[in-house]
Amino acid sequence: MRYFSYLIIFLLNVFVLMLSLHAGIFTYYPVSVFLSPVAPPVTFAGSGTYPTFIGSANTSAVVDVVANKALHVYDYDVGGRVVVLRTVTQSLASGGIFSIQWVAFVTNYTDPSGVGVILQEIQVNIDGSPYYVSIYYYGGNQVYFQGPGTPTYVYPVDMSVAHVLNITVSRPAANRLRISYYVDNSLAYTYDYSIPRRAAVTIYSVEGGRYDTSNAYDLYIDDVRMRSVTGVITSEDFEDGVDNFFVNSYSSGNAGKVVVYYTFPKIFLLARNNDTKTYACKLIISPLTAPVTASFYVRNSTHTSTSIKIKNSVIVGETSEVLLGGGSYTYMYLNITAPLTASLPITFNLQFVYRVYDSDGVTVYYPITVKFG
């Protein structure tokens, strides 16, 4: 009788497996023909960025994404312009220091005339003449440090994610300015600029955006921190829904600034290959209608997939595939923005999909729920 029972279980499992192989689709079910647990070849792990619930057998996930606020600087008009600006007008004496810092991310960048977009800038007046200390972006994975008395310095950096930018202008001696650029709290470039010993030096303003026209972009700014020449710290995180920092801004055409719900591009979930095989993996998303703009994509150590794209509804419903080698990880990213009038939370239902690379075998689907709000 016991032998007969095991035979029935064996035949039922073989039948289910054959159906799965015939369909080419498989949702992981961790039971073998001998009723012992079978570890799935690919499993989820939390990123540490957001609160995450990992389900049974580590093959499902629910991720809660906090909807923080940020300043959205936008220029959708090649004939328009926007400059977010704060007038400072502080004298920089010998021994003085002034710095400005914020988190910045630029996307949807179009610039046929090569005018660039200013991610961060300080206007310094020396004896009444303006000089600009700037971090520019012209596309690609690099930024450009520009300032008086030095050639443009090109600094390579991954621009698919946000960065903490900082410009510090100091006067270590009466006849010298020191200009320092920091990226993600690390010194990226510094130089000294000679000035007349009796020169009147004024920190006139801080700004971002672009006065010149013919480009288009989305620029997101958050966690502003300005250190005045007297050491006073002024900060702005936009969490009250109001921009109280860039109070001297101006724009024209279809361009401007607005505080929005926002999350910078960040890892929200990891998938680990516990096997020796190589898998091809991607993300797909269920239909969605909501007042939201979002993208989801997958990266391994060397490649980034194309993105799922959402603008009020799903425009592109799946990513391209990236490879997940034996013992390695793939990283899932998100980038979400919504107007402050949106009703939160907004729920995204995705599936992580993988198959053995270079094979027409079984395709496996793991459910993921992302709650923004």
Secondary structure per residue as TSV (DSSP state, phi and psi in degrees):
chain	resnum	aa	ss	phi	psi
A	1	M	-	360.0	-45.0
A	2	R	H	-63.3	-40.7
A	3	Y	H	-60.5	-41.6
A	4	F	H	-64.1	-39.3
A	5	S	H	-64.0	-45.5
A	6	Y	H	-62.5	-35.6
A	7	L	H	-64.5	-42.0
A	8	I	H	-62.8	-45.2
A	9	I	H	-60.7	-43.0
A	10	F	H	-60.9	-46.7
A	11	L	H	-66.0	-37.7
A	12	L	H	-64.2	-43.2
A	13	N	H	-66.2	-38.4
A	14	V	H	-63.1	-40.3
A	15	F	H	-62.4	-46.0
A	16	V	H	-62.8	-42.3
A	17	L	H	-62.9	-41.3
A	18	M	H	-64.3	-39.8
A	19	L	H	-62.5	-42.4
A	20	S	H	-63.8	-44.2
A	21	L	H	-65.5	-37.2
A	22	H	H	-64.8	-40.5
A	23	A	H	-78.5	-23.3
A	24	G	T	75.3	14.9
A	25	I	E	-129.9	140.2
A	26	F	E	-147.2	124.8
A	27	T	-	-102.9	125.0
A	28	Y	-	-59.3	131.2
A	29	Y	-	-133.3	106.1
A	30	P	-	-82.6	61.0
A	31	V	-	-136.3	132.3
A	32	S	-	-94.3	176.7
A	33	V	T	-67.3	-13.9
A	34	F	T	-103.6	14.9
A	35	L	S	62.3	29.9
A	36	S	-	-114.1	147.3
A	37	P	-	-60.6	141.9
A	38	V	-	-120.0	120.7
A	39	A	-	-71.0	131.8
A	40	P	-	-68.3	149.9
A	41	P	S	-70.5	-27.1
A	42	V	E	-124.8	132.9
A	43	T	E	-133.5	156.2
A	44	F	E	-87.5	154.7
A	45	A	E	-145.3	144.2
A	46	G	E	-66.9	151.2
A	47	S	-	-85.2	-17.4
A	48	G	S	84.3	-5.5
A	49	T	S	-82.8	-41.6
A	50	Y	S	-131.0	154.1
A	51	P	-	-58.1	128.8
A	52	T	E	-136.9	133.0
A	53	F	E	-105.3	120.5
A	54	I	E	-98.9	126.4
A	55	G	-	-81.5	-170.9
A	56	S	G	-55.5	135.7
A	57	A	G	63.0	11.9
A	58	N	G	60.0	36.0
A	59	T	-	-121.7	16.8
A	60	S	-	-150.4	160.2
A	61	A	E	-154.1	145.9
A	62	V	E	-124.0	123.7
A	63	V	E	-119.1	126.1
A	64	D	E	-100.6	112.7
A	65	V	E	-101.8	119.4
A	66	V	-	-70.7	130.8
A	67	A	-	-89.5	82.1
A	68	N	-	-74.4	175.2
A	69	K	E	-114.8	153.5
A	70	A	E	-151.6	168.3
A	71	L	E	-93.0	123.3
A	72	H	E	-98.6	114.2
A	73	V	E	-102.7	119.0
A	74	Y	E	-128.8	144.9
A	75	D	E	-137.7	103.3
A	76	Y	-	-106.7	18.1
A	77	D	-	-134.2	112.5
A	78	V	T	-66.3	-12.5
A	79	G	T	-102.5	1.7
A	80	G	-	-105.1	179.5
A	81	R	E	-154.7	156.4
A	82	V	E	-147.6	133.3
A	83	V	E	-130.3	119.7
A	84	V	E	-91.3	128.2
A	85	L	E	-143.7	143.3
A	86	R	E	-132.7	122.0
A	87	T	E	-77.0	132.9
A	88	V	E	-110.7	-57.2
A	89	T	E	52.8	66.1
A	90	Q	E	-125.8	135.0
A	91	S	E	-76.7	134.3
A	92	L	-	-106.7	103.0
A	93	A	-	-87.4	172.5
A	94	S	T	-58.6	131.9
A	95	G	T	88.7	-4.8
A	96	G	-	-82.2	157.9
A	97	I	E	-138.5	138.4
A	98	F	E	-136.0	139.6
A	99	S	E	-145.5	152.7
A	100	I	E	-132.4	140.9
A	101	Q	E	-145.4	141.3
A	102	W	E	-161.4	164.2
A	103	V	E	-87.2	134.4
A	104	A	E	-135.2	144.5
A	105	F	E	-146.2	129.1
A	106	V	E	-117.2	139.3
A	107	T	E	-148.6	172.4
A	108	N	E	51.9	44.9
A	109	Y	E	-87.2	125.0
A	110	T	E	-130.5	127.8
A	111	D	-	-150.6	71.0
A	112	P	T	-63.6	-24.2
A	113	S	T	-98.8	-3.1
A	114	G	-	68.9	35.6
A	115	V	-	-83.9	-18.3
A	116	G	-	76.4	171.0
A	117	V	E	-128.9	139.0
A	118	I	E	-85.9	116.2
A	119	L	E	-79.4	-30.3
A	120	Q	E	-164.7	142.8
A	121	E	E	-156.6	145.4
A	122	I	E	-120.1	128.3
A	123	Q	E	-92.2	122.4
A	124	V	E	-114.2	123.5
A	125	N	E	-97.2	128.0
A	126	I	E	-117.9	113.5
A	127	D	T	50.4	39.6
A	128	G	T	88.8	-11.4
A	129	S	E	-93.8	134.0
A	130	P	E	-80.4	138.9
A	131	Y	E	-131.0	146.9
A	132	Y	E	-120.2	128.2
A	133	V	E	-109.9	114.4
A	134	S	E	-137.9	153.8
A	135	I	E	-116.9	112.7
A	136	Y	E	-104.1	156.3
A	137	Y	E	-129.1	131.3
A	138	Y	-	-122.4	11.9
A	139	G	S	107.7	162.0
A	140	G	S	78.9	-168.9
A	141	N	S	-103.3	61.1
A	142	Q	E	-161.1	154.3
A	143	V	E	-120.2	166.4
A	144	Y	E	-125.8	121.7
A	145	F	E	-92.3	122.5
A	146	Q	E	-126.1	143.3
A	147	G	E	-167.7	171.4
A	148	P	T	-68.1	137.4
A	149	G	T	75.8	18.2
A	150	T	E	-148.7	145.4
A	151	P	E	-64.5	155.7
A	152	T	E	-59.6	133.0
A	153	Y	E	-106.9	123.3
A	154	V	E	-93.5	125.4
A	155	Y	E	-119.0	114.3
A	156	P	E	-72.7	134.3
A	157	V	-	-161.1	145.7
A	158	D	-	-70.6	109.4
A	159	M	T	-93.3	10.8
A	160	S	T	-83.4	-3.7
A	161	V	S	-130.3	166.1
A	162	A	-	-78.1	158.4
A	163	H	E	-138.9	148.3
A	164	V	E	-83.7	117.4
A	165	L	E	-109.5	143.3
A	166	N	E	-147.0	131.0
A	167	I	E	-117.1	129.1
A	168	T	E	-122.1	127.7
A	169	V	E	-116.2	122.9
A	170	S	E	-129.1	166.3
A	171	R	E	-128.6	82.2
A	172	P	E	-67.6	-21.5
A	173	A	E	-145.0	161.5
A	174	A	T	-59.8	-30.5
A	175	N	T	-104.6	21.9
A	176	R	E	-150.0	133.1
A	177	L	E	-105.3	143.4
A	178	R	E	-115.8	125.6
A	179	I	E	-115.7	124.9
A	180	S	E	-129.2	137.4
A	181	Y	E	-116.4	131.4
A	182	Y	E	-121.4	141.3
A	183	V	E	-127.6	122.5
A	184	D	T	53.8	44.0
A	185	N	T	68.8	15.1
A	186	S	E	-118.6	137.9
A	187	L	E	-65.0	121.5
A	188	A	E	-100.5	-33.2
A	189	Y	E	-165.6	142.1
A	190	T	E	-149.3	150.2
A	191	Y	E	-158.0	162.4
A	192	D	E	-105.9	145.2
A	193	Y	E	-127.3	123.8
A	194	S	E	-77.9	138.4
A	195	I	-	-136.7	162.3
A	196	P	-	-60.5	142.5
A	197	R	T	-58.5	-34.6
A	198	R	T	-97.7	14.4
A	199	A	-	-62.4	141.1
A	200	A	-	-88.7	115.3
A	201	V	E	-109.6	126.8
A	202	T	E	-127.0	127.4
A	203	I	E	-78.8	107.7
A	204	Y	E	-87.4	-44.4
A	205	S	E	-161.9	164.8
A	206	V	E	-124.3	148.6
A	207	E	E	-162.0	170.4
A	208	G	E	-151.9	168.6
A	209	G	E	102.3	-148.3
A	210	R	E	-159.8	130.1
A	211	Y	S	-77.4	-41.0
A	212	D	S	-65.2	147.4
A	213	T	-	-96.9	-178.2
A	214	S	S	93.3	9.1
A	215	N	-	-123.0	171.8
A	216	A	E	-146.0	144.9
A	217	Y	E	-171.8	166.6
A	218	D	E	-117.4	125.4
A	219	L	E	-122.2	126.8
A	220	Y	E	-112.6	133.3
A	221	I	E	-128.3	137.2
A	222	D	E	-151.0	165.8
A	223	D	E	52.0	56.6
A	224	V	E	-73.9	138.1
A	225	R	E	-144.9	114.6
A	226	M	E	-114.5	129.4
A	227	R	E	-104.3	115.8
A	228	S	-	-74.0	171.1
A	229	V	T	-66.9	-17.4
A	230	T	T	-96.5	3.8
A	231	G	S	89.5	3.0
A	232	V	-	-76.1	132.4
A	233	I	E	-98.7	126.7
A	234	T	E	-114.7	126.4
A	235	S	E	-128.0	158.7
A	236	E	E	-153.3	123.4
A	237	D	-	-115.8	0.6
A	238	F	-	65.3	10.9
A	239	E	T	-71.0	-14.0
A	240	D	T	-86.2	2.0
A	241	G	S	82.9	6.3
A	242	V	S	-128.8	140.4
A	243	D	-	-88.5	103.6
A	244	N	-	-99.0	6.1
A	245	F	S	-103.8	-56.6
A	246	F	-	-83.5	70.3
A	247	V	T	-86.1	-5.2
A	248	N	T	-115.0	26.2
A	249	S	-	-71.7	161.4
A	250	Y	E	-150.8	157.3
A	251	S	E	-157.5	165.3
A	252	S	E	-149.5	155.6
A	253	G	S	70.4	-157.9
A	254	N	S	-83.7	69.4
A	255	A	E	-150.8	153.7
A	256	G	E	171.0	-158.3
A	257	K	E	-144.4	149.2
A	258	V	E	-158.5	143.4
A	259	V	E	-81.1	134.1
A	260	V	E	-136.0	164.1
A	261	Y	E	-70.6	136.2
A	262	Y	E	-158.3	145.3
A	263	T	E	-131.5	126.2
A	264	F	E	-63.2	157.9
A	265	P	E	-55.7	119.9
A	266	K	E	-145.0	157.1
A	267	I	E	-72.0	129.8
A	268	F	E	-113.6	-14.1
A	269	L	E	-162.6	148.3
A	270	L	E	-116.4	149.9
A	271	A	E	-125.5	131.1
A	272	R	E	-112.1	135.0
A	273	N	E	-89.4	110.3
A	274	N	-	-89.3	4.7
A	275	D	S	-107.2	175.8
A	276	T	S	-96.2	-13.8
A	277	K	S	-74.4	159.1
A	278	T	-	-99.0	132.6
A	279	Y	E	-114.4	149.4
A	280	A	E	-100.6	130.0
A	281	C	E	-134.1	157.2
A	282	K	E	-158.5	174.7
A	283	L	E	-116.1	144.0
A	284	I	E	-130.1	156.5
A	285	I	E	-129.4	147.5
A	286	S	-	-78.4	157.9
A	287	P	-	-54.4	145.9
A	288	L	-	-150.4	137.4
A	289	T	E	-129.8	115.3
A	290	A	E	-165.0	155.5
A	291	P	E	-77.4	75.8
A	292	V	E	-149.9	147.9
A	293	T	E	-118.8	128.6
A	294	A	E	-152.5	157.1
A	295	S	E	-141.5	147.5
A	296	F	E	-132.8	139.9
A	297	Y	E	-154.4	171.4
A	298	V	E	-125.4	141.7
A	299	R	E	-134.0	145.4
A	300	N	-	-111.4	-162.4
A	301	S	S	-70.6	-17.0
A	302	T	S	-129.2	-18.2
A	303	H	-	-133.4	152.9
A	304	T	B	-122.4	134.8
A	305	S	-	-73.2	168.9
A	306	T	-	-68.7	170.7
A	307	S	-	-108.6	144.6
A	308	I	E	-66.3	134.7
A	309	K	E	-125.9	131.6
A	310	I	E	-130.0	127.9
A	311	K	E	-139.7	91.2
A	312	N	E	71.2	-27.4
A	313	S	E	-151.3	172.5
A	314	V	E	-73.9	122.7
A	315	I	E	-97.1	-46.7
A	316	V	E	-123.5	119.4
A	317	G	-	-93.7	-3.0
A	318	E	B	-154.3	157.6
A	319	T	-	-88.6	168.5
A	320	S	-	-75.8	170.4
A	321	E	-	-87.1	146.1
A	322	V	E	-124.4	158.8
A	323	L	E	-89.5	143.6
A	324	L	E	-122.1	98.7
A	325	G	-	-74.9	165.0
A	326	G	T	-58.4	128.9
A	327	G	T	75.7	7.1
A	328	S	-	-109.3	177.9
A	329	Y	E	-117.6	152.5
A	330	T	E	-119.6	150.1
A	331	Y	E	-119.3	129.0
A	332	M	E	-101.3	128.7
A	333	Y	E	-113.6	153.8
A	334	L	E	-137.8	157.9
A	335	N	E	-150.9	114.6
A	336	I	E	-132.3	137.5
A	337	T	E	-140.0	145.8
A	338	A	E	-149.8	150.0
A	339	P	-	-68.3	158.1
A	340	L	T	-66.6	-14.6
A	341	T	T	-82.7	-7.8
A	342	A	S	-67.2	145.3
A	343	S	-	-87.1	116.3
A	344	L	S	-103.7	153.6
A	345	P	-	-82.2	159.1
A	346	I	E	-108.2	128.5
A	347	T	E	-106.2	130.2
A	348	F	E	-111.4	125.0
A	349	N	E	-106.0	112.1
A	350	L	E	-118.3	169.0
A	351	Q	E	-135.9	133.9
A	352	F	E	-88.9	124.1
A	353	V	E	-120.6	132.0
A	354	Y	E	-144.8	158.1
A	355	R	E	-151.1	161.5
A	356	V	E	-65.7	128.2
A	357	Y	T	-61.9	141.2
A	358	D	T	60.4	40.2
A	359	S	-	-145.8	151.2
A	360	D	-	-102.5	26.1
A	361	G	S	-79.6	-150.5
A	362	V	-	-66.6	138.7
A	363	T	E	-106.8	131.2
A	364	V	E	-111.9	139.2
A	365	Y	E	-122.4	127.5
A	366	Y	E	-114.5	130.0
A	367	P	E	-79.0	141.2
A	368	I	E	-132.4	131.8
A	369	T	E	-116.1	124.4
A	370	V	E	-112.7	122.8
A	371	K	E	-109.5	116.1
A	372	F	E	-100.7	114.2
A	373	G	-	145.9	360.0
